[in-house]
Amino acid sequence: MDISVETLETSALTKAQLADLLFEQIGLSKRESKDMIDAFFSLIATSLVDGTDVKITGFGNFQIRTKAPRPGRNPRTGEAIPIAARRVVTFHASQKLKGQIQHQGLDTPVAF
């Protein structure tokens, strides 16, 4: 099944647009489509908050990385300020996704 996003009006794909695509191309109701998208992203977010990496085969990995505290500098004043330790999310695209981005034109649908 090919899911086309050619009719998007913006350069960003939104959750609402994903729900509309599920409604139009798979036949779920609008409510079911919205609930499915919300549940999908909620599951990813909850897993990351809990410290669990998320691996989506053929797409990529979302990982939590802990950054150590470090000295910083206010660029406007030059004043030294400490930057606290924090956790950040990183994304690493899979080799399959990287290959599709490098070797396929924009007019070719992407299948996972």
Backbone torsions as a table, in degrees:
resi	resn	phi	psi	omega
1	MET	NA	129.1	177.5
2	ASP	-99.9	129.6	176.2
3	ILE	-105.9	116.9	-175.2
4	SER	-97.0	135.2	176.1
5	VAL	-119.1	22.4	-176.7
6	GLU	-66.0	-24.5	-175.5
7	THR	-89.6	8.8	-178.8
8	LEU	-66.2	138.8	-178.2
9	GLU	-87.7	-21.2	-179.6
10	THR	-116.1	169.5	179.4
11	SER	-84.2	-2.9	178.8
12	ALA	-112.4	140.9	176.6
13	LEU	-94.4	119.7	-176.3
14	THR	-97.7	165.4	175.9
15	LYS	-61.6	-37.7	178.6
16	ALA	-63.5	-39.4	178.5
17	GLN	-68.5	-38.0	175.4
18	LEU	-61.0	-43.4	178.8
19	ALA	-63.2	-40.7	177.8
20	ASP	-63.2	-39.4	178.0
21	LEU	-64.2	-40.5	176.0
22	LEU	-62.4	-42.0	179.2
23	PHE	-61.9	-48.5	-174.6
24	GLU	-73.9	-41.3	-169.6
25	GLN	-100.9	-20.6	-179.9
26	ILE	-108.6	-26.2	176.3
27	GLY	96.1	10.1	174.5
28	LEU	-70.3	157.1	174.9
29	SER	-69.3	162.8	-179.7
30	LYS	-61.4	-39.5	179.7
31	ARG	-65.8	-45.3	178.6
32	GLU	-62.4	-40.4	179.4
33	SER	-61.6	-47.4	-180.0
34	LYS	-63.4	-44.6	180.0
35	ASP	-62.6	-38.1	-179.7
36	MET	-66.7	-44.2	179.0
37	ILE	-64.4	-45.6	179.2
38	ASP	-61.0	-42.2	-179.8
39	ALA	-65.6	-40.5	179.6
40	PHE	-60.0	-51.4	-178.2
41	PHE	-71.7	-31.2	175.9
42	SER	-64.7	-41.4	178.4
43	LEU	-63.3	-43.0	177.8
44	ILE	-63.1	-48.3	-178.6
45	ALA	-61.9	-43.9	-180.0
46	THR	-62.2	-43.0	178.7
47	SER	-61.7	-43.2	-179.4
48	LEU	-67.5	-40.6	177.8
49	VAL	-61.8	-36.7	178.9
50	ASP	-75.7	-5.7	179.0
51	GLY	91.2	9.9	-179.9
52	THR	-93.5	129.6	175.6
53	ASP	-68.9	150.8	178.3
54	VAL	-116.8	121.1	-179.6
55	LYS	-116.8	120.8	178.1
56	ILE	-112.9	107.6	-175.3
57	THR	-56.2	132.1	178.9
58	GLY	81.4	-3.7	-179.2
59	PHE	-120.1	-60.2	179.0
60	GLY	161.3	-174.8	-177.6
61	ASN	-121.2	134.7	170.5
62	PHE	-103.1	127.4	-178.1
63	GLN	-131.5	150.1	174.4
64	ILE	-94.1	131.5	178.0
65	ARG	-124.6	133.2	177.3
66	THR	-95.8	121.7	178.7
67	LYS	-97.1	135.9	-179.6
68	ALA	-75.1	156.2	174.9
69	PRO	-64.4	150.9	-178.6
70	ARG	-153.7	158.6	176.0
71	PRO	-76.3	143.6	177.3
72	GLY	-131.0	-178.3	-179.1
73	ARG	-144.8	134.3	174.8
74	ASN	-71.0	117.9	-175.3
75	PRO	-66.7	-25.2	-178.9
76	ARG	-78.1	-43.9	-174.9
77	THR	-103.3	-17.8	-176.5
78	GLY	80.5	0.9	-178.8
79	GLU	-69.5	134.9	177.1
80	ALA	-74.9	132.1	177.7
81	ILE	-136.0	144.7	178.0
82	PRO	-80.5	141.0	174.0
83	ILE	-105.7	121.3	-175.2
84	ALA	-70.6	158.4	173.9
85	ALA	-63.7	147.0	-179.7
86	ARG	-156.6	162.5	175.8
87	ARG	-105.3	137.3	179.3
88	VAL	-129.5	155.4	176.3
89	VAL	-97.5	133.4	174.0
90	THR	-119.4	152.6	176.8
91	PHE	-125.3	132.4	175.9
92	HIS	-123.0	117.3	-179.9
93	ALA	-67.6	146.7	176.9
94	SER	-72.4	162.7	177.5
95	GLN	-61.7	-35.7	179.4
96	LYS	-63.3	-45.9	179.2
97	LEU	-65.7	-43.1	178.1
98	LYS	-59.1	-41.9	179.2
99	GLY	-63.9	-41.3	179.3
100	GLN	-65.5	-38.7	179.5
101	ILE	-66.5	-40.5	-177.3
102	GLN	-74.6	-35.0	-168.9
103	HIS	-110.5	-3.9	-178.7
104	GLN	-115.6	142.7	176.3
105	GLY	-76.1	169.9	-178.9
106	LEU	-68.0	-21.4	-177.7
107	ASP	-86.5	-2.3	179.8
108	THR	-96.1	124.4	179.2
109	PRO	-66.6	146.3	179.1
110	VAL	-97.7	129.5	178.6
111	ALA	-117.3	138.1	178.9
112	PHE	-112.7	NA	NA
